[in-house]
Amino acid sequence: MLSYLVDQAINNGISLQILGTLLVMSLVVLVISGLRQVGGLSVFGVYQPLLFAIALFLIGWKAALFLFVIATITTASIRIFGKYVLLLQSAKISLLICLYSILLLFGFWIDHALGLGIIGKLLRSNGFIILPIIIVVMAAEKIYTEHFKITKKSGRVALAEFAVITLLSRWMLESQVLRTFMLSYPELLFAVGILIIIVGRFTGLQLFELLRFMPLIRRHLEEEEEEE
């Protein structure tokens, strides 16, 4: 059934790259869910690493990092401002996007003035650059509203985990092998869906928790053996 739909999409002119990337996205979210639910990694939801990986895929890591720094400054500024001026959440988001646009203009000017060429070339050649620009600020806003503090070790670890998962997701999206495989066997999406359900129902001890508590578990087992 799915093979037929893929063939029809190809016959109607849909790009193989777009179709392959769309199919691989299901594998990406399965990996993200597994690393979060079973592994215990901090991924700040599923959308954030996926969206940021898509931004990396579309514009490259230099431009994405450039935009992320600006988005981080914007988000931090709005958080500080929100401590002194009470605003509804919708107003905060609106103000965040407004300030983000202003800082982006300064960023573009600095990029041009210093001759960095990080973002200017993309703006001149890619009219859809606005999509990853918005994606990056959405990801940054989500990360920094989940009680994230870069000054704490837990915050730095969480950011490192997010970076690893995002880079892994980007690699999967760019993998020609995975695209070809999923285009050849699109019915695997049903298996992926079943695996996502299984992962979603996992309530056991997460891998990182298991590693962290392993000394206590061993000690408890040793005490039980001594009592016997």
C-alpha positions, 0 to 999 in steps of 0.5 A: 500500500505505502509502496504504491503511494510512494510510486504515485508520488514519484510519478507525479513529480515529487522529489525523491529527496523530499520523499526520502527525508519525510520517511526518514523523519519517522526513524528520527523521531523513533530514535529521539523518543527512545533516547528520551524515554528509555535512555533518559537523555534530556531532549527538551521534547521531540519537536525541538531536536527534530526542528533544530536538526532540520534547520541544520540540514537546510542551512548548515551548522555555522548559520544555525549556530549563528541564529541560535546565539541570537535566539538565545540572547533574545530569549534570555532578554525576554526572561529578564524583562518578564521578571519586572513586567508581567505579560501574558504568554502570547504577548511574551512570544510576540515580543520575543519574535519582535526582539529576535527580528531586531537582533537579527538585523544587527546580526546580519549587519555584523556578518556583513561588516566583518565579512563572515559570510555566514548568513548573508549568502543564504539570504541572497540565494534562498528565499525560504531561509525564513523557515529555519530562522523561525525554527531556531527561535522556537527551539531556543525558546522551548529549551530556555523555558524549561527551567534551563540554567547554563550556569549549572552542571545539569544545564550544561549536561542537558545542552550537551545531550541536546546537541548530540541528539540534534547532530545524530538527527541531522546525520540521519536526515542527510543519510542517503543510505537511510533515504534509499532504504526507506524509499525501498521499504516504506511499509517499515513505517508501520513497524516504526509506529509500533515501536514508537508505541512500545517506547511510549509505554516504557515505564521502567528504569531508564538507562542513565538512571540504571548506570547511576544507581548501579553501585546502590543496586550492587550493594543491595544485592550483596547485602541480601546475599550476606543475609542469606 
